Amino acid sequence: MAGLPPGRWLGRGLRALGLTEGGQVSERQLELLFGEGRHPDADRIERGLLDDGVDAATARRLTVLGQPIEETEARKQTPLLGVDFTFRPQASLVVLWALGDDHTRRVIERAHERAVATALRWLEDEVAESRWASGRGRARTPALLVAAFRHFDNRDGLPLLHEHCLILNRVQRPGADGDPVWGALDTYRLYQHVVAAGTLYTLTMTTEVCENLGLATVPREVTPGLRPVMEIAGVPEDLITWSASRRRRIEDALEALTDRYVKDHDHLPGDRGRHALGWWAAQETRPAKKNPKPLAQLLAWWRASAILCFGQAFIDGLLDRCRAAGAAIRARVDPAVDVALAAVDVAAVVFTVREKFSRRHILAEARRHLLETLRGRELTHGLDDSIADRALLRYSRRHTVTKPGRGAPTPDRMTYTADFPVPNRWWIAPAQGTPPRESSRYERARLASLAVQNAIRDARIRADTATEAATTTSTVSAPADHQDIEGKTASALHVVDHPGRDASLTPAQRAAAVHAHQQAAMPAEYLEGRTTDPATWLRTPKNLDRLAAHARAAEARRRAMEERPTPEQPADAVKPTDQRYHHGNRPDQCRGAGRNQ
């Protein structure tokens, strides 16, 4: 389509069709593959077969992948040849991409491409399966066939970088004779893991952009009571609102639909009801598609519109402000992640939101936790899996029961539950003339997580104090071994994490402890009725401008020192000796002594 870059092929399944990853997708190939379920080069293959004397019907049948769509239509069923997964970054990253310089735009686009590839690889490795015989037969198929198309704007012509990934509902699996055959993809299983794939994309892209540009993230509350979105620090709310005119129309339509729902049912809609009403609001306010414009023209329009609204100096200094805010946040973020506390936080949040859960829910929440904790700092590969495994092993109970005569289900098909205390509902004071509202599931989940984390910290302190006291009073025995300390800490954690399995705490004692933790956590975190960040006071326009000016001045001084010529010294010049180190250092006075190397 004119104005848009050509589509490209992705996925390991391309090798079976003789295609190369990153190759260009033609319109005819897309029509054959996703419209007729045939080989993307079926025209060429069919001509070759006809030249070899094969009849037309047989030649066409040999180019069909799997079951012909004519057989599906004969059963009065609609054939499903593909599913569309759309990947898009946060609004603040889209704003930086649309209004930044060429270098910033290349960094964001490169991170976007890598994040999409990472999410698709994870779907291939962990999720993709082929099913046949009404689901009685299943096989892992780590090779998807994807056609990716990149778009730059929404239907209002405002910036919205996103990627449409059309996943073919055909994969190769081993046949009865061992030869590969084409079969259907289990698309339901694919949709079950769409949230986990989306959180992996967001975590991967945000981390790479923040590391390469020196940025950081902050939580931004989009809907009161719901999960905040991690946006780039330094991008003001007004600039995000400038690029979200469609969202404003959706929110207005959603408010009208909610009023109609309350009049019809005499109560507010629940979580599923709000989701359904949001979908209807998006459909009602969806404008017709327009002819796409070239990216250069769109960039010029967006920059002119932003300058008209906010001024050229503000737009030109946007990246510097974001870097200054990011430097202030990154300086106080500890890159080390406490896996134990992360696991209990993830398990408590997921259990409070949904009583029964699977590994995919835990994994998605683990990735959200890493994004909220590290604020864009680089993370260790596989840390999300480690947190998820620990949350399932230590803080969850298996709910799935193996049926007689059947094998045990795979770990990702098991369901779990937990024993965390769920906080009672409470009402949050109104703000800006809005009526009081009831606490949401997410707010109760965060409160439950804070209560259990506080209990674990107390258990650690008690275990460390007891170990230290035993070591101090002991005059004959050797100091306690590190494994003994770990064992005592693990025992204390077990008492806290699994109520009722040990006799250390009675139900009344545990209820009192949890209530105390909740009362300690509630005023600071939830009574305000909004999600706040401890460094919000730093990110005022005046402070950000001051930080950006300091950063530019420091960079100018560094460059001036590098460019300053170094005076030449005679060859026989004697280097002065520092008398502090003239006699050498003792081993216990060396730099780094006593640290873990």
C-alpha positions as CSV (number, residue, x, y, z in Angstrom):
1,M,0.0,0.0,0.0
2,A,1.3,3.4,-0.9
3,G,2.7,5.4,2.0
4,L,3.5,2.3,4.1
5,P,6.6,0.1,4.1
6,P,6.1,-3.4,2.5
7,G,5.3,-6.3,4.8
8,R,8.1,-8.7,5.8
9,W,8.1,-12.4,6.6
10,L,8.9,-13.6,10.1
11,G,9.0,-17.0,11.9
12,R,10.8,-20.3,11.7
13,G,8.0,-21.8,9.5
14,L,9.3,-19.9,6.5
15,R,11.9,-22.6,5.7
16,A,9.2,-25.1,4.9
17,L,7.9,-22.8,2.2
18,G,11.3,-21.8,0.8
19,L,11.0,-18.2,2.1
20,T,13.6,-16.1,3.9
21,E,13.0,-14.2,7.1
22,G,12.8,-10.5,6.5
23,G,11.8,-10.9,2.9
24,Q,9.2,-8.7,1.3
25,V,5.6,-9.8,1.3
26,S,3.8,-9.2,-2.0
27,E,0.1,-8.7,-2.3
28,R,-0.4,-11.9,-4.4
29,Q,1.5,-13.9,-1.8
30,L,-0.7,-12.6,1.0
31,E,-3.9,-13.4,-1.0
32,L,-2.8,-16.9,-1.7
33,L,-1.6,-17.7,1.8
34,F,-4.2,-16.0,4.0
35,G,-7.0,-15.9,1.5
36,E,-6.9,-19.4,-0.1
37,G,-4.7,-21.4,2.3
38,R,-2.2,-22.2,-0.5
39,H,1.5,-21.8,-0.9
40,P,2.5,-18.2,-1.3
41,D,4.2,-19.1,-4.6
42,A,1.4,-21.3,-5.7
43,D,1.2,-19.7,-9.2
44,R,4.7,-20.6,-10.0
45,I,4.5,-24.1,-8.6
46,E,1.2,-24.8,-10.4
47,R,2.7,-23.7,-13.8
48,G,5.6,-26.0,-13.3
49,L,3.3,-28.9,-12.5
50,L,1.1,-28.2,-15.5
51,D,4.2,-28.2,-17.7
52,D,5.1,-31.6,-16.3
53,G,1.7,-33.0,-17.4
54,V,-0.1,-32.9,-14.1
55,D,-3.9,-32.1,-14.5
56,A,-5.1,-28.8,-13.2
57,A,-7.1,-30.1,-10.2
58,T,-4.1,-32.2,-8.9
59,A,-1.8,-29.3,-9.5
60,R,-4.0,-27.0,-7.4
61,R,-4.4,-29.6,-4.7
62,L,-0.6,-29.9,-4.3
63,T,-0.3,-26.2,-3.5
64,V,-2.9,-26.3,-0.7
65,L,-1.5,-26.3,2.9
66,G,-3.5,-28.6,5.0
67,Q,-7.2,-29.0,4.6
68,P,-8.7,-27.1,1.6
69,I,-11.0,-24.3,2.6
70,E,-13.7,-25.7,0.3
71,E,-14.1,-28.7,2.6
72,T,-14.6,-26.4,5.6
73,E,-17.1,-24.2,3.7
74,A,-19.0,-27.4,2.6
75,R,-19.7,-28.1,6.3
76,K,-21.1,-24.6,6.6
77,Q,-18.2,-23.4,8.7
78,T,-16.1,-20.3,8.3
79,P,-12.5,-21.2,7.7
80,L,-9.9,-19.4,9.9
81,L,-6.7,-19.0,8.1
82,G,-4.9,-16.5,10.3
83,V,-5.0,-14.4,13.5
84,D,-3.8,-10.8,13.9
85,F,-1.5,-9.9,16.9
86,T,-0.8,-6.2,17.1
87,F,2.2,-4.9,19.0
88,R,2.4,-1.2,20.1
89,P,4.5,0.6,22.6
90,Q,3.4,3.0,25.3
91,A,2.0,6.4,24.4
92,S,5.1,8.2,25.8
93,L,7.4,6.1,23.6
94,V,5.2,6.9,20.6
95,V,5.5,10.6,21.3
96,L,9.3,10.4,21.5
97,W,9.4,8.5,18.3
98,A,7.1,11.0,16.5
99,L,8.8,14.2,17.8
100,G,12.4,13.0,18.3
101,D,15.3,13.3,16.0
102,D,16.4,10.7,13.5
103,H,18.7,8.9,16.0
104,T,15.9,8.7,18.6
105,R,13.5,7.4,16.0
106,R,16.0,4.7,14.8
107,V,16.6,3.5,18.4
108,I,12.9,3.2,19.1
109,E,12.2,1.4,15.8
110,R,15.1,-1.0,16.2
111,A,13.9,-1.8,19.8
112,H,10.4,-2.3,18.4
113,E,11.6,-4.8,15.8
114,R,13.6,-6.8,18.3
115,A,10.8,-6.8,20.9
116,V,8.4,-8.1,18.2
117,A,10.9,-10.8,17.2
118,T,11.4,-11.8,20.9
119,A,7.7,-12.1,21.6
120,L,7.2,-14.2,18.4
121,R,10.1,-16.5,19.4
122,W,8.6,-17.0,22.8
123,L,5.3,-18.0,21.2
124,E,7.1,-20.4,19.0
125,D,9.1,-22.0,21.8
126,E,6.6,-22.1,24.6
127,V,3.1,-21.8,23.2
128,A,2.6,-23.0,19.5
129,E,0.8,-26.3,19.2
130,S,-0.9,-28.1,16.4
131,R,-4.2,-29.9,17.1
132,W,-6.2,-32.4,15.1
133,A,-9.0,-34.9,15.6
134,S,-11.1,-32.4,17.5
135,G,-8.3,-31.8,20.0
136,R,-7.6,-35.4,20.8
137,G,-4.2,-35.2,19.0
138,R,-1.7,-32.5,19.9
139,A,1.9,-31.8,19.0
140,R,4.4,-29.0,19.7
141,T,5.2,-27.0,16.6
142,P,7.9,-24.5,17.3
143,A,7.7,-22.9,13.8
144,L,5.2,-20.1,13.0
145,L,4.6,-18.4,9.7
146,V,4.1,-14.6,10.2
147,A,3.5,-11.7,7.8
148,A,4.3,-8.4,9.7
149,F,3.1,-5.0,8.5
150,R,4.1,-1.7,10.2
151,H,1.8,1.3,10.5
152,F,2.6,4.7,11.7
153,D,-0.6,6.5,12.6
154,N,-4.1,5.8,13.9
155,R,-7.4,6.5,12.0
156,D,-7.2,10.2,13.1
157,G,-3.8,10.6,11.6
158,L,-2.1,11.0,14.9
159,P,1.1,9.1,15.8
160,L,0.7,5.4,16.7
161,L,3.6,3.2,15.9
162,H,2.3,-0.4,15.7
163,E,3.0,-3.7,14.0
164,H,0.3,-6.1,12.7
165,C,1.5,-9.7,12.8
166,L,-0.7,-12.0,10.8
167,I,0.0,-15.5,12.1
168,L,-1.0,-18.3,9.7
169,N,-3.3,-20.9,11.0
170,R,-1.2,-23.6,9.4
171,V,1.8,-25.3,10.8
172,Q,3.8,-28.5,10.1
173,R,3.6,-31.4,12.4
174,P,4.9,-35.0,12.2
175,G,2.5,-37.3,10.3
176,A,1.7,-40.9,11.0
177,D,4.6,-42.1,8.8
178,G,7.0,-39.5,10.3
179,D,6.9,-37.2,7.4
180,P,5.8,-33.6,8.1
181,V,2.2,-32.7,7.2
182,W,0.3,-29.4,7.4
183,G,-2.2,-29.0,10.1
184,A,-4.2,-26.4,12.0
185,L,-2.7,-24.2,14.8
186,D,-4.3,-24.2,18.2
187,T,-5.4,-20.6,18.0
188,Y,-7.3,-20.7,21.3
189,R,-4.1,-21.6,23.1
190,L,-2.4,-18.8,21.3
191,Y,-5.0,-16.3,22.5
192,Q,-4.6,-17.6,26.0
193,H,-1.0,-16.4,26.0
194,V,-1.5,-13.1,24.3
195,V,-1.2,-11.1,27.5
196,A,2.1,-12.8,28.5
197,A,3.4,-12.2,25.0
198,G,2.4,-8.5,25.2
199,T,4.1,-8.0,28.5
200,L,7.3,-9.6,27.1
201,Y,7.2,-7.2,24.2
202,T,6.7,-4.2,26.5
203,L,9.4,-5.2,28.9
204,T,11.9,-5.9,26.1
205,M,11.3,-2.8,24.1
206,T,11.1,-0.4,27.1
207,T,14.3,-1.8,28.6
208,E,16.3,-1.5,25.3
209,V,15.1,2.1,24.7
210,C,15.8,3.2,28.2
211,E,19.3,1.7,28.2
212,N,20.3,3.1,24.8
213,L,18.9,6.6,25.4
214,G,19.4,6.9,29.2
215,L,15.7,7.1,30.1
216,A,13.6,5.6,32.9
217,T,9.9,4.8,33.5
218,V,7.3,6.1,35.9
219,P,3.8,4.7,36.6
220,R,1.0,6.7,35.0
221,E,-2.6,6.1,36.1
222,V,-4.9,5.9,33.1
223,T,-8.1,4.6,34.8
224,P,-8.5,5.1,38.6
225,G,-8.2,1.8,40.4
226,L,-6.8,-0.1,37.5
227,R,-3.2,-1.1,36.8
228,P,-0.9,1.9,35.9
229,V,1.0,2.1,32.7
230,M,4.7,2.5,32.9
231,E,5.5,5.5,30.8
232,I,8.8,7.3,30.0
233,A,9.7,9.9,32.7
234,G,9.7,13.4,31.5
235,V,7.0,13.2,28.9
236,P,4.2,15.4,30.3
237,E,0.6,14.2,30.5
238,D,-0.6,17.0,28.1
239,L,1.7,15.7,25.4
240,I,0.3,12.2,25.8
241,T,-3.2,13.6,25.7
242,W,-2.3,15.5,22.5
243,S,-1.7,12.2,20.7
244,A,-4.7,10.4,22.1
245,S,-7.8,12.1,20.7
246,R,-9.4,8.8,19.8
247,R,-9.1,7.6,23.4
248,R,-10.9,10.7,24.6
249,R,-13.8,9.9,22.2
250,I,-13.8,6.3,23.4
251,E,-14.0,7.4,27.1
252,D,-16.9,9.8,26.3
253,A,-18.8,7.0,24.6
254,L,-17.9,4.5,27.4
255,E,-19.4,6.9,30.0
256,A,-22.6,7.1,28.0
257,L,-22.8,3.3,27.7
258,T,-22.1,2.9,31.4
259,D,-24.9,5.2,32.3
260,R,-27.2,3.2,30.0
261,Y,-26.1,0.0,31.7
262,V,-26.7,1.3,35.2
263,K,-30.3,2.4,34.2
264,D,-31.0,-1.1,32.7
265,H,-29.4,-3.2,35.5
266,D,-29.4,-0.9,38.6
267,H,-25.7,-1.6,39.3
268,L,-22.3,-0.8,37.9
269,P,-20.7,-3.2,35.4
270,G,-18.1,-5.6,36.6
271,D,-14.7,-6.2,35.1
272,R,-16.0,-8.2,32.1
273,G,-18.9,-5.8,31.6
274,R,-16.5,-2.8,31.5
275,H,-14.3,-4.7,29.0
276,A,-17.3,-5.4,26.8
277,L,-18.6,-1.8,27.0
278,G,-15.1,-0.5,26.1
279,W,-15.1,-2.7,23.0
280,W,-18.5,-1.3,22.0
281,A,-17.4,2.2,22.6
282,A,-14.3,1.7,20.4
283,Q,-16.5,0.3,17.6
284,E,-19.0,3.1,17.8
285,T,-16.3,5.8,17.7
286,R,-14.2,4.1,15.0
287,P,-13.7,6.4,12.0
288,A,-13.3,5.1,8.5
289,K,-9.9,4.3,7.2
290,K,-8.0,6.9,5.2
291,N,-5.4,6.6,2.6
292,P,-2.0,6.3,4.4
293,K,0.5,9.2,4.0
294,P,4.3,8.9,3.7
295,L,6.1,8.9,7.0
296,A,8.1,12.1,6.2
297,Q,4.9,14.0,5.6
298,L,3.3,12.6,8.8
299,L,6.4,13.6,10.9
300,A,6.3,17.1,9.5
301,W,2.6,17.4,10.4
302,W,3.0,16.0,13.9
303,R,5.9,18.3,14.7
304,A,4.1,21.4,13.4
305,S,1.0,20.5,15.4
306,A,3.0,19.9,18.6
307,I,5.0,23.1,18.2
308,L,1.8,25.0,17.7
309,C,0.4,23.6,21.0
310,F,3.5,23.5,23.2
311,G,6.1,25.8,21.6
312,Q,9.3,24.9,19.7
313,A,11.6,25.2,22.7
314,F,9.5,22.7,24.6
315,I,9.5,20.2,21.8
316,D,13.2,20.6,21.0
317,G,14.2,20.0,24.6
318,L,11.9,17.0,25.1
319,L,14.6,14.4,25.0
320,D,16.9,16.3,27.3
321,R,14.1,16.7,29.8
322,C,13.4,12.9,29.6
323,R,17.1,12.1,30.1
324,A,17.3,14.4,33.1
325,A,14.3,12.8,34.7
326,G,15.7,9.4,33.8
327,A,19.0,10.1,35.4
328,A,17.4,11.2,38.6
329,I,15.3,7.9,38.7
330,R,18.1,5.6,37.6
331,A,20.4,6.9,40.3
332,R,18.1,5.6,43.0
333,V,17.0,2.3,41.4
334,D,18.7,-0.8,42.6
335,P,19.4,-3.1,39.6
336,A,19.3,-6.2,41.9
337,V,15.9,-7.9,42.1
338,D,14.9,-9.8,45.3
339,V,13.5,-12.9,43.7
340,A,11.7,-14.0,46.9
341,L,9.9,-10.8,47.4
342,A,9.1,-10.5,43.7
343,A,7.7,-14.0,43.7
344,V,5.4,-13.4,46.7
345,D,4.3,-10.1,45.2
346,V,3.4,-11.7,41.9
347,A,1.6,-14.6,43.5
348,A,-0.4,-12.4,45.9
349,V,-1.5,-10.0,43.1
350,V,-2.5,-12.8,40.7
351,F,-4.4,-14.7,43.4
352,T,-6.3,-11.7,44.6
353,V,-7.3,-10.7,41.0
354,R,-8.2,-14.3,40.1
355,E,-8.6,-17.1,42.6
356,K,-7.4,-19.8,40.2
357,F,-4.6,-19.1,37.8
358,S,-2.1,-20.7,35.4
359,R,1.6,-20.2,34.8
360,R,0.9,-17.7,32.0
361,H,-0.9,-15.4,34.5
362,I,2.1,-15.6,36.9
363,L,4.6,-15.0,34.0
364,A,2.8,-12.0,32.7
365,E,2.6,-10.4,36.2
366,A,6.3,-11.2,36.8
367,R,7.2,-9.2,33.7
368,R,5.0,-6.3,34.9
369,H,6.8,-6.5,38.2
370,L,10.2,-6.3,36.6
371,L,9.1,-3.3,34.5
372,E,7.8,-1.5,37.6
373,T,10.8,-2.4,39.8
374,L,13.7,-1.8,37.5
375,R,12.2,1.3,35.8
376,G,13.9,0.5,32.5
377,R,17.2,-0.8,33.9
378,E,18.7,-3.8,32.2
379,L,17.7,-7.2,33.6
380,T,19.1,-10.7,33.6
381,H,17.8,-13.0,30.9
382,G,15.4,-15.5,32.3
383,L,14.7,-13.6,35.4
384,D,10.9,-13.5,34.7
385,D,10.9,-17.3,34.4
386,S,12.8,-17.6,37.7
387,I,10.3,-15.4,39.5
388,A,7.3,-17.3,38.0
389,D,8.8,-20.7,38.9
390,R,9.4,-19.6,42.5
391,A,6.0,-18.1,42.8
392,L,4.4,-21.4,41.7
393,L,6.7,-23.6,43.8
394,R,6.7,-21.7,47.0
395,Y,3.6,-19.6,47.2
396,S,1.0,-21.5,45.2
397,R,-0.9,-24.8,45.5
398,R,-1.7,-27.0,42.6
399,H,-5.4,-27.1,41.9
400,T,-5.5,-29.4,38.8
401,V,-6.3,-33.0,39.6
402,T,-5.0,-35.7,37.2
403,K,-7.9,-37.7,35.9
404,P,-7.8,-41.5,36.1
405,G,-6.3,-43.1,33.1
406,R,-4.8,-40.0,31.8
407,G,-1.3,-38.6,32.1
408,A,-0.3,-35.6,34.1
409,P,-1.0,-32.3,32.3
410,T,2.0,-30.2,31.2
411,P,3.0,-27.5,33.6
412,D,1.5,-24.7,31.5
413,R,-1.9,-26.4,31.5
414,M,-2.1,-26.8,35.3
415,T,-4.2,-24.4,37.4
416,Y,-3.1,-23.2,40.8
417,T,-4.5,-21.3,43.8
418,A,-2.9,-19.8,46.9
419,D,-3.5,-19.1,50.6
420,F,-3.0,-15.4,50.8
421,P,-5.5,-13.3,52.8
422,V,-7.7,-11.2,50.6
423,P,-8.3,-7.7,51.9
424,N,-11.9,-6.5,52.4
425,R,-13.3,-3.9,50.1
426,W,-13.1,-0.3,51.1
427,W,-14.3,3.0,49.7
428,I,-11.9,5.6,48.3
429,A,-12.6,9.3,48.9
430,P,-13.7,11.3,45.8
431,A,-11.4,13.6,43.9
432,Q,-12.2,16.5,41.7
433,G,-16.0,16.3,42.2
434,T,-16.3,12.6,41.3
435,P,-18.4,10.3,43.6
436,P,-16.7,7.9,46.0
437,R,-15.7,4.6,44.4
438,E,-15.2,1.1,45.7
439,S,-11.7,-0.3,45.7
440,S,-10.8,-2.3,42.6
441,R,-9.4,-5.8,42.5
442,Y,-6.0,-4.5,41.6
443,E,-5.9,-2.2,44.6
444,R,-6.9,-5.0,46.9
445,A,-4.2,-7.2,45.2
446,R,-1.5,-4.6,45.8
447,L,-2.6,-4.3,49.4
448,A,-2.4,-8.1,49.9
449,S,1.0,-8.2,48.3
450,L,2.3,-5.4,50.6
451,A,1.0,-7.2,53.7
452,V,2.7,-10.5,52.8
453,Q,5.9,-8.8,51.8
454,N,6.0,-7.0,55.1
455,A,5.6,-10.3,56.9
456,I,8.4,-11.9,54.9
457,R,10.7,-8.9,55.8
458,D,9.8,-9.3,59.5
459,A,10.6,-13.0,59.3
460,R,14.0,-12.3,57.7
461,I,14.8,-9.8,60.4
462,R,13.8,-12.2,63.1
463,A,15.9,-15.0,61.6
464,D,18.9,-12.8,61.1
465,T,18.6,-11.4,64.7
466,A,18.3,-14.9,66.1
467,T,21.4,-16.1,64.1
468,E,23.4,-13.1,65.2
469,A,22.5,-13.6,68.8
470,A,23.4,-17.3,68.7
471,T,26.7,-16.5,67.1
472,T,27.6,-13.8,69.7
473,T,26.8,-15.9,72.7
474,S,28.5,-19.0,71.5
475,T,32.1,-19.2,72.8
476,V,32.9,-22.9,72.0
477,S,31.1,-23.8,68.8
478,A,32.0,-22.5,65.4
479,P,30.0,-19.6,63.8
480,A,26.7,-20.6,62.2
481,D,27.1,-21.8,58.6
482,H,25.5,-19.8,55.8
483,Q,23.3,-22.8,54.9
484,D,21.9,-22.9,58.4
485,I,20.9,-19.2,58.2
486,E,19.3,-19.9,54.9
487,G,17.5,-22.8,56.4
488,K,16.1,-20.8,59.3
489,T,15.1,-18.0,57.0
490,A,13.4,-20.5,54.7
491,S,11.6,-22.0,57.7
492,A,10.4,-18.6,58.8
493,L,9.2,-17.8,55.3
494,H,7.4,-21.1,55.2
495,V,5.5,-20.2,58.3
496,V,4.4,-16.9,56.8
497,D,3.8,-18.0,53.3
498,H,1.6,-21.0,54.0
499,P,-0.8,-20.4,56.9
500,G,-2.3,-23.4,58.6
501,R,0.5,-25.8,57.6
502,D,2.6,-25.0,60.7
503,A,1.7,-24.6,64.3
504,S,3.8,-21.5,64.8
505,L,0.9,-19.1,64.2
506,T,-2.7,-19.7,65.1
507,P,-5.3,-18.4,62.8
508,A,-6.2,-15.6,65.2
509,Q,-2.5,-14.6,65.5
510,R,-2.1,-14.6,61.7
511,A,-5.3,-12.6,61.2
512,A,-4.0,-10.0,63.7
513,A,-0.6,-9.8,62.0
514,V,-2.1,-9.4,58.6
515,H,-4.5,-6.8,59.8
516,A,-1.6,-4.9,61.3
517,H,0.3,-5.0,58.1
518,Q,-2.7,-3.9,56.1
519,Q,-3.3,-0.9,58.4
520,A,0.3,0.0,58.1
521,A,0.3,-0.2,54.3
522,M,-3.1,1.3,53.5
523,P,-2.6,5.0,54.4
524,A,0.6,5.4,52.5
525,E,-0.5,3.5,49.4
526,Y,-4.2,3.6,48.8
527,L,-6.1,6.2,50.9
528,E,-5.2,8.9,48.5
529,G,-7.1,7.0,45.8
530,R,-4.4,7.4,43.1
531,T,-1.1,5.9,42.1
532,T,1.8,8.2,42.9
533,D,5.5,8.0,42.5
534,P,8.0,9.0,45.3
535,A,9.9,11.3,42.9
536,T,7.0,13.1,41.4
537,W,8.1,16.4,42.9
538,L,11.4,16.2,40.9
539,R,9.6,16.1,37.5
540,T,8.3,19.6,37.4
541,P,9.1,21.5,34.2
542,K,11.4,23.9,36.1
543,N,13.4,21.1,37.8
544,L,13.7,19.1,34.6
545,D,14.9,22.2,32.7
546,R,17.5,22.8,35.4
547,L,18.7,19.1,35.3
548,A,18.9,19.2,31.6
549,A,21.0,22.4,31.7
550,H,23.4,20.8,34.2
551,A,23.7,17.7,32.0
552,R,24.5,19.8,28.9
553,A,27.0,21.9,30.9
554,A,28.7,18.7,32.2
555,E,28.9,17.3,28.7
556,A,30.4,20.5,27.3
557,R,33.1,20.5,30.0
558,R,33.9,16.9,29.3
559,R,34.3,17.6,25.6
560,A,36.4,20.6,26.3
561,M,38.7,18.6,28.5
562,E,39.0,15.9,25.8
563,E,39.8,18.5,23.1
564,R,42.4,20.4,25.2
565,P,45.9,19.6,24.0
566,T,48.1,17.8,26.5
567,P,51.6,19.4,27.1
568,E,54.5,17.3,26.1
569,Q,56.9,16.2,28.8
570,P,60.7,15.4,28.4
571,A,61.5,11.8,28.0
572,D,63.7,11.8,31.1
573,A,61.1,13.4,33.3
574,V,60.7,11.7,36.7
575,K,57.2,10.8,37.6
576,P,56.4,12.0,41.2
577,T,55.8,9.4,43.8
578,D,52.8,9.5,46.1
579,Q,54.3,9.2,49.6
580,R,51.1,7.6,50.8
581,Y,51.8,4.5,48.8
582,H,55.6,4.6,48.9
583,H,55.9,1.8,51.3
584,G,53.2,-0.3,49.7
585,N,49.8,-1.4,51.1
586,R,49.0,-4.1,53.5
587,P,46.7,-6.8,52.1
588,D,43.8,-5.7,54.4
589,Q,44.1,-2.1,53.2
590,C,43.8,-2.8,49.4
591,R,40.9,-1.4,47.5
592,G,38.0,-3.8,47.6
593,A,39.2,-5.7,50.7
594,G,36.4,-7.5,52.5
595,R,34.1,-7.4,49.4
596,N,32.8,-10.4,47.6
597,Q,34.9,-10.7,44.5
